[in-house]
């Protein structure tokens, strides 16, 4: 994300209606990107059946989008600073339309994963320009409402993603089935492209630094050395080379850290941010939280349809409990509970989150394939409450002790870690689940699948327990410093 920026006075003269129209283009584009991180989950069993895809291909259908999205997000923000936010947004949107069409036409699991990686790169170009453009379109006292709308897209995407995915797949328009999930992006994206050309203002930073390409390559290498073996290990029998690759991810990550410490002007990950305990704690909670949520929903979706025999619409509706409750509870927590009780709200939320996972494990242990929708609803409701009380609040606490002129970098890193956490969670939790599943669907397969899902819950429980420990690094109250920004902007232009 761009650094916290001074508003250019010329933007105040922009007509209100034009700014509102431009904001609409930005947030719809952002929602389209974010939906593609969750909308695919519910269709995974159909994709597996149609493309004869392996378990690792299913994992990489999700992780292959989240990983380049995460790694490229900070670089995408820098590209906007250097070459113009409108230009980079339009480039990313055009690439997103093309890659969505390619996903629609995929004929194998490998092709779909490759096109999803390209989609993630496109999203990494688009999303950072949204907040940065809002910052320069609106004066500081005007930003609260448009920024709230943009942030709400995160909650909305997680809330409606599974249901939208189920609805599009089940509608089976023209026999497209799950392919409609990707094809719908094409007409929407084309309309947004035309609107963006005419409505978005152009802006760039006068003080933008050069790109940290080396840092991006080192981070990508470290993550791939960890995630690729996790995704394919259970399919190839966990040979020695799998563990060698995972071990190599540690020195690769070490090289990345050394490079970042030595790069004073424009590091991909400014190491000075870790001087702030609130940032370190928040970063840990967000990474582990997103790893848990995405890993859980990948396995839960597959289990509902392949283990319990749910239809795709049934599965989509079942997952609505979590998505509907989390943003409602999050809004109450942010506005009413956090100002009064501070960090304790996050900690209570994490405990409830862990309780939700434990409850799911106990339901599987007690009822297995006989578990009904009411039994499954309880842990999902608890998960929504826990996530709303904790994950929704963490960003506010994480930035609490970070000076305002570092808030842009910190926000970008937090957003990137969310996606990295999602990719790691899908790979690690997915590897455990698919590794425990029996290879052949015999008469006792449903019971075996229930047992595999039950045991898989142990890993997310452990992850969230570590997140709870990290919550003690957060400040007792989220109070923010008022260090002014020093980043300058070039004047806005209409086109």
C-alpha positions in Angstrom: 0.0 0.0 0.0 1.1 3.6 -0.5 2.5 5.6 2.3 0.2 7.9 4.3 -0.1 10.9 2.0 -0.9 14.6 2.0 -4.1 15.4 0.2 -3.6 17.6 -2.9 -5.8 20.6 -2.8 -6.7 20.3 -6.5 -8.7 17.3 -5.7 -11.2 19.3 -3.6 -12.4 21.0 -6.8 -13.4 17.7 -8.3 -17.2 17.4 -8.7 -18.7 15.4 -5.9 -20.7 13.2 -8.4 -17.5 12.4 -10.4 -15.7 11.4 -7.2 -18.5 9.2 -6.1 -18.6 7.5 -9.5 -14.8 7.0 -9.4 -15.1 5.6 -5.9 -17.8 3.2 -7.1 -15.5 1.9 -9.8 -12.7 1.4 -7.3 -14.7 -0.5 -4.7 -16.5 -2.7 -7.2 -13.1 -3.7 -8.7 -11.8 -4.3 -5.2 -14.8 -6.5 -4.4 -14.4 -8.5 -7.6 -10.8 -9.2 -6.6 -11.6 -10.1 -3.0 -14.5 -12.3 -3.9 -12.2 -14.5 -6.0 -10.4 -15.5 -2.8 -13.6 -17.0 -1.3 -16.1 -17.6 -4.1 -14.2 -20.6 -5.5 -14.2 -22.7 -2.2 -17.7 -24.0 -2.5 -17.2 -25.2 -6.1 -14.0 -27.2 -5.4 -15.6 -30.6 -5.4 -17.3 -29.8 -8.8 -14.0 -28.6 -10.1 -12.2 -31.8 -8.9 -14.9 -34.0 -10.6 -15.0 -32.0 -13.8 -11.2 -31.6 -14.3 -10.2 -34.8 -12.6 -8.1 -32.5 -10.4 -5.9 -33.8 -7.6 -6.1 -32.6 -3.9 -3.0 -30.5 -4.4 -4.6 -28.8 -7.5 -7.6 -27.9 -5.3 -5.2 -26.4 -2.7 -3.4 -24.4 -5.3 -6.6 -23.2 -6.9 -6.9 -21.2 -3.7 -3.3 -20.7 -2.7 -2.2 -20.0 -6.2 -4.4 -16.9 -6.2 -3.6 -15.8 -2.6 0.2 -16.1 -2.8 1.0 -13.9 -5.8 -1.7 -11.5 -4.5 0.1 -11.3 -1.2 3.7 -11.1 -2.5 2.8 -8.6 -5.3 0.6 -6.3 -3.2 3.3 -4.0 -1.8 5.1 -4.0 -5.2 1.8 -3.2 -6.9 1.4 -0.2 -4.6 4.9 1.0 -5.5 4.1 0.7 -9.2 1.1 2.9 -8.7 3.3 5.5 -6.9 5.9 5.4 -9.7 3.8 5.1 -12.9 0.3 6.4 -11.9 -2.4 4.7 -9.9 -5.0 5.0 -12.6 -2.7 3.4 -15.2 -1.7 0.5 -12.9 -5.3 -0.1 -11.8 -6.5 -0.2 -15.5 -3.6 -2.5 -16.4 -4.4 -4.9 -13.5 -8.2 -4.8 -14.3 -7.5 -5.7 -18.0 -5.2 -8.5 -16.9 -7.9 -9.7 -14.5 -10.5 -9.9 -17.2 -8.2 -11.9 -19.5 -7.2 -14.3 -16.8 -10.8 -14.8 -15.7 -11.7 -15.8 -19.2 -8.7 -18.2 -19.3 -9.9 -19.8 -16.0 -13.3 -20.3 -17.6 -11.6 -22.2 -20.5 -9.3 -24.3 -18.3 -9.3 -28.0 -19.3 -7.1 -29.4 -16.4 -6.3 -28.7 -12.8 -2.8 -27.6 -13.8 -4.2 -25.0 -16.3 -6.6 -23.7 -13.8 -3.9 -23.2 -11.2 -1.6 -21.4 -13.7 -4.4 -19.0 -14.6 -5.3 -18.5 -11.0 -1.7 -17.4 -10.3 -2.0 -14.9 -13.1 -5.3 -13.7 -11.6 -3.5 -13.2 -8.3 -0.9 -11.0 -10.0 -3.7 -8.9 -11.6 -5.3 -8.5 -8.2 -2.0 -7.4 -6.7 -1.9 -4.6 -9.2 -5.4 -3.4 -8.7 -6.2 -3.5 -4.9 -3.3 -1.2 -3.6 -4.5 1.5 -5.9 -7.9 1.7 -4.3 -6.9 3.0 -0.9 -4.1 5.2 -2.4 -6.5 6.8 -4.8 -9.0 7.5 -2.1 -6.3 9.1 -0.1 -5.6 11.6 -2.8 -9.2 12.1 -4.0 -10.5 13.1 -0.6 -9.2 15.6 1.9 -8.3 14.1 5.3 -11.6 15.2 7.0 -13.5 13.6 4.1 -11.8 10.2 4.0 -13.6 8.3 6.8 -16.7 7.4 4.8 -15.0 6.3 1.5 -12.4 4.3 3.5 -15.1 2.7 5.5 -16.8 1.6 2.3 -13.5 0.2 1.0 -12.8 -1.7 4.2 -16.4 -3.1 4.2 -15.5 -4.9 0.9 -13.3 -7.3 2.9 -16.2 -8.2 5.2 -18.7 -8.4 2.4 -16.5 -10.6 0.2 -16.1 -13.2 3.0 -19.8 -13.0 3.9 -21.3 -13.5 0.4 -18.4 -15.4 -1.3 -19.5 -19.0 -0.6 -23.2 -18.2 -1.3 -22.4 -16.4 -4.6 -20.1 -19.3 -5.7 -22.9 -21.8 -4.9 -25.5 -19.7 -6.7 -23.4 -19.3 -9.9 -22.4 -22.9 -10.0 -25.8 -24.3 -9.3 -27.5 -22.1 -11.8 -25.5 -23.9 -14.5 -26.2 -21.3 -17.1 -25.5 -22.7 -20.6 -24.1 -25.8 -18.9 -21.1 -23.8 -17.6 -21.5 -24.9 -14.0 -18.5 -23.7 -11.9 -17.0 -21.9 -14.9 -19.6 -19.2 -14.5 -17.8 -18.1 -11.3 -14.9 -16.9 -13.5 -16.8 -15.9 -16.6 -19.0 -13.4 -14.7 -15.8 -11.3 -14.1 -15.5 -10.7 -17.9 -18.6 -8.5 -18.6 -18.3 -6.8 -15.2 -14.6 -6.1 -15.7 -15.2 -4.7 -19.2 -17.8 -2.2 -17.9 -15.4 -1.2 -15.1 -12.6 -0.8 -17.6 -14.6 1.7 -19.7 -15.7 3.6 -16.6 -12.2 3.7 -15.1 -10.8 5.2 -18.3 -13.2 8.2 -18.1 -13.8 8.5 -14.3 -10.6 7.8 -12.4 -8.2 10.6 -11.7 -4.5 10.0 -12.3 -2.0 10.5 -9.4 1.5 9.4 -8.5 4.0 10.1 -5.7 6.9 12.6 -6.2 9.0 10.7 -3.7 8.3 7.1 -4.7 11.3 4.8 -4.4 12.4 2.1 -6.8 11.1 -1.4 -6.6 12.6 -4.0 -4.4 12.6 -6.8 -7.0 15.3 -8.8 -5.2 13.2 -8.8 -2.0 10.1 -9.9 -3.9 12.0 -12.8 -5.5 13.6 -14.0 -2.2 10.2 -13.9 -0.4 8.5 -15.7 -3.3 11.3 -18.4 -3.3 11.0 -18.9 0.5 7.3 -19.3 0.4 7.3 -21.6 -2.6 9.9 -23.8 -1.0 7.5 -24.2 2.0 4.1 -24.3 0.3 4.8 -26.5 -2.8 6.0 -29.5 -0.8 3.1 -29.2 1.6 0.6 -29.3 -1.3 2.1 -32.3 -3.2 3.8 -34.2 -0.3 0.8 -36.5 0.4 0.4 -37.4 -3.3 4.0 -38.4 -3.8 4.4 -40.3 -0.5 6.5 -37.7 1.4 9.9 -38.6 -0.1 13.1 -37.0 1.3 13.3 -34.3 -1.3 10.0 -32.9 0.0 11.5 -32.3 3.5 14.7 -30.9 1.9 12.7 -28.3 0.1 10.8 -27.3 3.2 14.1 -27.1 5.2 15.6 -24.8 2.5 12.7 -22.3 3.0 14.3 -21.3 6.3 17.7 -20.0 4.9 15.8 -18.5 2.0 13.6 -16.6 4.5 16.8 -15.6 6.4 18.3 -14.2 3.2 15.2 -12.2 2.7 15.4 -10.7 6.2 19.1 -9.9 5.7 18.4 -8.2 2.4 15.6 -6.2 4.0 17.8 -5.0 6.8 20.4 -3.8 4.4 18.0 -2.0 2.0 17.5 1.4 3.6 15.5 3.3 1.1 12.6 1.1 -0.2 12.5 -2.4 1.4 9.6 -4.7 0.6 9.2 -5.2 4.4 10.5 -2.3 6.5 12.1 -4.0 9.4 11.7 -0.9 11.6 8.1 -1.7 11.9 8.9 -4.6 14.2 10.1 -2.2 16.8 6.5 -1.7 17.6 5.1 -4.5 19.8 1.5 -3.8 18.6 2.5 -4.3 15.0 4.4 -7.6 15.7 1.4 -9.0 17.7 -1.1 -7.9 15.2 0.9 -9.3 12.3 1.1 -12.7 14.1 -2.6 -12.8 14.9 -3.7 -11.8 11.3 -1.4 -14.3 9.7 -2.5 -17.2 11.9 -6.1 -16.1 11.8 -6.3 -16.0 8.0 -4.4 -19.3 7.9 -7.0 -20.9 10.1 -10.0 -19.4 8.4 -9.0 -20.3 4.8 -7.6 -23.7 5.8 -10.8 -24.5 7.7 -13.1 -23.5 4.9 -11.2 -25.4 2.3 -11.5 -28.6 4.2 -15.0 -27.9 5.5 -16.3 -27.3 2.0 -14.8 -30.6 0.6 -16.0 -32.5 3.7 -19.6 -31.2 3.5 -20.0 -32.2 -0.2 -17.8 -35.4 -0.4 -18.2 -36.6 3.2 -21.8 -35.6 4.2 -23.3 -35.6 0.7 -24.4 -31.9 0.8 -25.4 -30.3 -2.5 -23.4 -27.2 -3.5 -26.2 -24.8 -2.5 -26.6 -26.5 0.8 -22.9 -26.1 1.5 -23.0 -22.4 0.5 -25.9 -21.7 2.8 -24.3 -23.7 5.6 -21.3 -21.4 5.5 -23.4 -18.3 5.6 -23.7 -18.5 9.4 -20.0 -17.5 9.8 -20.0 -14.8 7.1 -23.2 -13.1 8.3 -22.4 -13.0 12.0 -18.7 -12.0 11.8 -19.2 -8.4 10.3 -22.2 -7.7 12.5 -20.3 -8.6 15.7 -17.2 -6.9 14.3 -19.1 -3.6 13.9 -20.4 -3.8 17.5 -17.0 -4.7 18.8 -15.3 -1.8 16.9 -17.7 0.9 17.9 -19.0 -0.2 21.3 -16.8 -2.8 23.0 -13.2 -2.0 22.0 -13.3 1.6 23.1 -14.4 0.5 26.6 -12.7 -2.9 27.1 -9.7 -2.6 24.7 -7.5 -5.6 24.2 -9.7 -7.9 26.3 -12.3 -7.9 23.5 -9.7 -9.4 21.0 -8.6 -11.9 23.6 -12.2 -13.0 24.4 -12.8 -13.3 20.6 -9.8 -15.5 20.2 -11.0 -17.8 23.0 -14.4 -18.0 21.4 -12.7 -18.7 18.0 -10.8 -21.6 19.6 -14.0 -22.8 21.3 -15.7 -22.9 17.9 -13.0 -25.2 16.5 -13.0 -27.4 19.5 -16.8 -27.7 19.2 -16.5 -28.7 15.6 -14.0 -31.4 16.6 -16.3 -32.7 19.3 -19.3 -32.8 16.9 -17.3 -34.8 14.5 -16.1 -37.1 17.2 -19.6 -37.7 18.6 -21.6 -37.9 15.4 -19.3 -38.2 12.4 -21.2 -38.5 9.1 -24.5 -38.4 11.0 -23.9 -34.7 12.0 -26.8 -32.6 10.8 -27.1 -28.9 9.8 -28.1 -27.8 13.3 -25.1 -29.5 14.9 -22.8 -27.9 12.4 -24.4 -24.4 12.8 -23.3 -24.0 16.5 -19.5 -24.1 15.8 -20.0 -21.9 12.7 -22.0 -19.3 14.8 -19.3 -19.4 17.5 -16.6 -18.9 14.7 -18.4 -15.9 13.4 -18.7 -14.4 16.9 -15.0 -15.1 17.7 -13.8 -13.8 14.3 -15.9 -10.6 14.7 -14.6 -9.9 18.2 -10.9 -10.6 17.3 -9.8 -10.6 13.6 -11.9 -7.5 12.7 -10.3 -5.5 15.5 -6.7 -6.5 15.1 -5.7 -4.0 12.4 -6.7 -1.1 14.6 -4.7 -2.5 17.5 -1.7 -3.4 15.3 -1.3 0.1 14.0 -1.9 1.6 17.5 1.8 2.4 18.2 2.9 2.9 14.6 3.6 6.6 13.7 1.2 8.0 11.0 4.0 8.4 8.5 4.7 4.7 8.7 1.0 3.7 8.6 0.9 3.2 4.9 3.8 0.7 4.9 2.4 -1.0 7.9 -1.1 -1.3 6.4 0.4 -2.8 3.2 2.4 -5.4 5.1 -0.6 -6.3 7.2 -2.7 -6.8 4.1 0.0 -8.9 2.4 0.4 -11.1 5.5 -3.3 -11.8 5.5 -3.0 -13.3 2.0 0.2 -15.1 2.8 -1.5 -16.5 5.9 -4.4 -17.7 3.7 -1.9 -19.4 1.3 0.0 -21.1 4.1 -3.3 -22.2 5.8 -4.7 -23.7 2.7 -1.4 -25.6 2.0 -0.8 -26.8 5.6 -4.3 -27.6 6.7 -5.2 -28.9 3.3 -2.1 -31.2 3.3 -3.1 -32.7 6.6 -6.7 -33.2 5.6 -6.0 -34.7 2.2 -3.2 -36.8 3.6 -5.6 -38.3 6.2 -8.4 -39.0 3.6 -8.5 -42.6 2.3 -7.4 -43.0 -1.3 -10.4 -45.0 -2.4 -14.1 -44.1 -1.7 -15.1 -47.5 -0.2 -18.3 -48.1 1.8 -16.8 -46.7 5.0 -15.3 -43.6 3.3 -17.8 -41.2 4.9 -16.8 -42.3 8.4 -13.1 -42.1 7.4 -13.6 -38.6 6.0 -15.3 -37.5 9.2 -12.3 -38.9 11.2 -9.9 -37.1 8.9 -11.7 -33.8 9.3 -11.9 -34.3 13.1 -8.1 -34.8 13.3 -7.4 -31.9 11.0 -9.2 -29.5 13.4 -6.2 -30.0 15.8 -3.9 -27.9 13.6 -6.2 -24.8 13.4 -6.8 -25.1 17.2 -3.0 -24.9 17.7 -2.6 -22.0 15.4 -5.2 -19.9 17.2 -3.7 -20.8 20.6 -0.5 -19.2 19.4 -2.5 -16.2 18.2 -4.0 -15.9 21.6 -0.5 -15.8 23.2 0.5 -13.1 20.7 -2.5 -11.0 21.7 -0.6 -10.0 24.9 1.7 -8.0 22.6 -1.2 -5.7 21.7 -1.6 -2.5 23.7 -4.4 -2.4 26.2 -6.2 0.3 24.2 -5.9 1.2 20.5 -4.6 4.8 20.7 -2.8 6.2 17.6 0.0 8.6 17.3 -0.3 11.8 15.4 3.1 12.0 13.6 2.5 13.9 10.3 3.1 12.4 6.9 6.0 13.6 4.8 5.0 12.0 1.5 4.2 14.4 -1.4 1.9 13.9 -4.3 1.8 15.1 -7.8 -1.4 16.9 -8.7 -4.4 14.9 -9.7 -5.5 14.9 -13.3 -8.8 13.8 -14.6 -7.5 11.3 -17.0 
